[in-house]
Amino acid sequence: MSTSWAVDEPVFRILAVCTGNVCRSPLVERMLQAGFDGQAPGVFRVGSAGAQALVGASVTPEIAELAQRLGVDVRGFRARALTPAHIREADLVLALDRGHRAAVVEMVPQALQRTFTLRELARILPQVPVERAASRRERWRSAVVLAARRRRPVAGDPSADDVVDPYQLPEAVHREMAGQLVPAVDALLQWEARAAASSWWPDL
């Protein structure tokens, strides 16, 4: 089912944003949630929304098939529209392309420093030092601040930070999307695994 958050929950909250909330961002939501739950149950809460959401719709059949091949459970997912409240509640916003990132910041300008495209953060995060004397939640809050300081466009190809939109497009585009999205999600999960292994903080 789709995620709902209480503002005072002691969790690190992540919001994935795409256009219709039926292709890219649901995959990010469910992949990240499952991956983080496997490492630290209850610490991370991942949701998603669409800048032009097909509100109430499930993921597309193509995405459902892809999710099954990836071992990702998208059952019960329903698209929702992006609101300022979703953005304000999030500790980290992951846009699927630069247009979505701009839409988030236009809606809530204060979110600029915690809003990245997914591939942008995946590119920057390996350069971010780990706060070893911090809980997982505080480690990620610190990582977001440090990643924002290292933000630079990709020389010669800004679109390298985007995940292509496969909605109503052929299977080849879905394969291209998966080839961009899956490694980026994995990069975030791998950073957390390495950070946890190097931390002396209790496993919280």
Protein Blocks (a to p, Z undefined) as FASTA:
>chain_A
ZZdddfklccdddddddfkopmmmmmmmmmmmmmmmmmmghkaccddddfkbcehiacdf
klmmmmmmnopafehiacddddfklmmmpmbdcdfbfklmmmmmmmmmmlmmmcccfklm
mmmmmmpccdfkbcfklmmmmmmmmmmmmgccdehilmlmpccdfehpafklmmmmmmmm
mmmmmmmmmmmmmmmmmpcbdcZZ
